[in-house]
Amino acid sequence: MKIGLDIMGGDYAPKANVLGAIAAHPLLSPGEQIVLIGDTEQIKPLLTENGFNPDNFEYVHTKEVIGMGEHPTKAIVQKPKSSISIGFQLLKDGEIDSFASAGNSGAMLVGAVFSVKTISGIIRPCLSTFLPKLSGGIGLMVDVGANADCKPDTLLQFGVLGSLYAENVMGIPNPKVGLINIGEEDEKGNMLSLATFPLMRNTHLFNFVGNVEGRDLFNEKADVIVCDGFTGNIMLKLAESFYVLTKKRGLKDDFFDRFNYENYGGSPVLGVNAPVIIGHGISSPTAVKNMILQSRDMVTTGLVGKIQAAFNN
């Protein structure tokens, strides 16, 4: 297995990415190899500084970088030798088994769709994120930013994708899927949720438990929360602020400590033909380490193949 990592992506690149790769290396099994994609002239000195044997990694050299503020589609087309573009070319050619980056998230989404393509039958890929539960477990929310506007059949597919990820990667048997809404009642909601509810209620594709509200994000009512990317991104950013606020207020709370993005790595792109993970732009070495381990888990569980089988059937 070869896990591709964009060394040039993120606000603290390349140092945070290199240190994250160093931290992840001893946690991998024999045969699991990290491939660092980026400017090797910047990578090698960091390895030497940390007393790490460079032979433990593989390298693909490229100096070109897609900036965080660049237009995603234009950047992918105009910078074919960038670390993100090269990473996706390697993924498409099967030279790496997964690709992760804390760089330009739009370029990562565009690159995934342009290179490895959307799985046949899927309308739109989506982004997912993890939700700490009061009980100590973890839930999943989809979509959290890839699709600001959605149609009912798209949300139905998000339910399938989220359920497959929760069951196969997170180890949740028969995960409960809920549709985010302003009330639990069947007749509540806007036009999108009203049209989506009967599709989910009548499906046999996942274990639908009905409408859930914002207050249900962190309890056990649902393992997978489905929403459009506009709503999901707002809830994600609000949840991330809980950890920051507790730190600023000098509060120590084990539950709110679990809102630290570093614990989870990145956001898997669900619905494309290879494992792709987008990290937070401010990813620290700990976050990068967990992003690499998350990539490994997506490969070892065969998630993409299971999604392909589900939609081909």
N, C-alpha and C positions, 0 to 999 in steps of 0.2 A: 504494500500500500504506500502510495506517495501523496502526502498532504501538502498542497501548494499554499504558500503564504506570501502575500504582497508586503514586502519589507518597506516600501516607500509610502504606504497609505497611512493616513491619520495625522493628527496634530503633533504627535511626538515621535514621528518616524525619523530615521530608522531605528533609533535606540530602543524605544519601547517594544517594537516588534522583535528585534534581535534578542532582547532580554526575555521576552515571553517565550520565544522558541527555545532558548536555553533552559528555561524552567519546565517546559513541556517535555523535553527530550527524555529525561529519566522515567517519565510516566508512560511512555509508549512501549509497546511490546516489540520483540525482535521482528523485523520485517516491515515495521511501520516507520517510514522515512519522511522527514520534513524537507521540503524543497523551498529554498528562499529565492524569491524573485525580486530583483532590484539591482541597485548599484553595488557590486561586490567590493568596490574600492572603499565604500563606507561601511560595509558589513564586516569585513575581515578584522579591521582594527578593534571593533567592539568585542569580537570574540576573543582576541588576544588579551584585551584589557581584563576580561572576566575569566581568564585562564581556561577557556573552553577549546577543545580540539575541533578545528574547522572541518576535519574529515567526518564528523558526525552528521553533517548536513550535506545536501546537494544544492547547487547554485545555478541560477539562470540569470545572466548579466543583462541589465538594461538600464540606461541612464534617464530615459524619458519618464516623466511623471504627469499624471492627470491631477491637477489641483482641485482642492475641495470646492472651489467656487466656479469651476468651469462647467459649461453646458454639457450634459452627459452624452447626448448623441453626437454632437460635433466633436467632442474630445475623443470618443472611441474611434471615430472615422479619421480624424486628423492626426491622431497620435497612435498609430498601429504598433509602435515600438515601446509604448509605455508599459509599466509593470502590470497594470490591470489588463490591457489588451493582450499582452504576451501570456499572462496567466490564463485567460480564457482560451487562447489558441492552444495552449498545452492541455487544457481540460478537454477541449473539443477533440484533440488528436489522441486522447487517451494516455498522454504521457504523465499526467497527474490524475489522481482519483477524486480530489476535491480542491476547492479554491476558496480562500478567505482573505478579506481585506477590510481594514478600518478606513479606507480611503473614500473617495467620492461615491456616496450611496446610489445616486442616480446612474452613474457610469457603471456601477456593479450590476444594477438591474438591467440596464440596456445591454451590457455585455453578456449577461446570462441569456437573455432572450435572443440576441443576435448570434451567439456562438453555439451553445448546446441546445438551444431552442426550448420552447414550451412543450411539455408532454402532450401528445396527441389526445384530444378530447377536453383538455383544460382550456377554459376561456381566458383566464388571466392568472399568472402566478401571484402569490401573496407573500407578505412578510409576517413573521410570527415573533412573539416575545413571551417571556416567562412571567408568571404571576406567583409570588410567594403566598402560601396559604397559612392561615392562623394555626391550622392543625400541624404544620411543619412540612407539609408536602408542597408541590409546585403544580401550577396550572399553566395553560397556554392561551394566548389571545391572538386571533387572526381576523383581519388584516390590520397592520399598524402603520401603514403609510404608503404602500405601493399603489393602491387604488383608491383615490379620494371619492370617486363616484362609482357606485356598483349597481347592478341589477339583481333581482331575486335569485336567478339561477347561478349567478357568480357567488353569492353568499352561500348557497347550497353547496357548491363545490368547495368553498373554504371550510365548511363543516367536515367534509370528507377528508380534506388535506390535514386539517388540525387533528381529527380523530386518528388518522393513520400515524401521524408523528407522535401523538401522545401515547398510543399503544405500543409502537415499535421502538421508539427511541427513549421515551420517558418511562416505559414499563408500566403504564396504567391500563389494566384490563377493562375492556368495554367502556372506554371513557365517556362521561356524560357531556353532551354538547348543548350549550345554551345560546340563545339569540339575544344580544343586548337590546334593551328596550326601556321605555320610560315607565313600564308597569308590567306586572306578571300576567295580567289578563290577556286572553287571546285577541281581543278586539282593540288593544292599546297600540299606539305607535304612529309613525308617519307612513307614507305610502309604501316606502321600501320595506319596512318591517311587517306591515300588514300583508303585503304580497308574498314575503318570504316565509312567514310563519306556516301557512298551510303546506308549502313545499316541504319544509322540514318535518312537520307533524306527520306527513304521509310517507316519508322516505323510510327505506329499510337499509340505507347506506351507513347510518350511524345511530347512536343512542341519544335521540333528542329528548331533552327534559323540559323544553318550553322556553318562554321568555325569562330573562334574568335582568336585574337592574344593576346600576353602578355599585350599589352596596354589596352585591354578591361576588364581586371580583375576587375577594380574598377569603371567601368561605367555601364550603364543600358542595354548594348547589350544582356547580358545573366544573368539569375538568378543562373543558375547552370553551372559550368565549368567542363568538363569531360577531363581527361588525364590519362596516365599511372602513377603509383606511383613514378617512378623515376623522371619524369618531375614535378609532383605535389609536391614532397618533396622539390625539389630545389626551386620552386616558393614560397612555404610556408616559408622556412628558409629565403629567400630574403625578403619577406614581413615582417616577424618578425623583421628583422634587421632595418627596417625603424623607428620603435618606439625607438629602442635602440640608433640609430644614432641621432635622433632629441634630445633625452635627453642628450647625450654626447655633442652635439653642443649648448646646452642651448636654444633650440628652443621650443616655445610653439605653438602647432597647434592642433586644435580640431580634425581635420581629422586624423592626424597621431597618436594622442592619442588613437584612436579606433583600432590601430594595436596591442595594448597591449593584449597579450594572456589572461590575467586575466579576461577580459571582457566576455569571451566566455566559460570558463570552460574547456572542453576537446574535443577530437575528437570521435564522435560516430562511432562505428563499425557497418556498414550497411550490412545486409545480413545474420545475425545469428538469431537464434530463441528466443532471449531475448534482452532487452536493455543493451548494454555494452558500457562504455565510458572510453577512455584512456586519462588521464591527462598529462600535460607537467611534465617532471621530476623535474622542478624547481617550481612546483605549490605552490603558496602562499595561505594563508587562503581565500583571495578573489576568487582566481581561483577555489579552492575546493568548496567554497560555490556555485559558478555558475555551477560547475560540478554536484553537488547534485540537483540543480534546473533543470538542463538540463535532468538529469535522470528522475526526476518527470514528465517533459513534454513528454518525450518519452513514458512513461507508460500511462499517462492520455489520450494522443491522439490515443492510440492503434496502433502505427506505425508498430510494428512487425506484428500484425495481418493483416494489410492492405498490407504489403509487401508479406506476405504469400499468401493472396488471389490473388494478382496480378500475382504471379509466378505460382500458381496452375492453374490459368486460361489460 
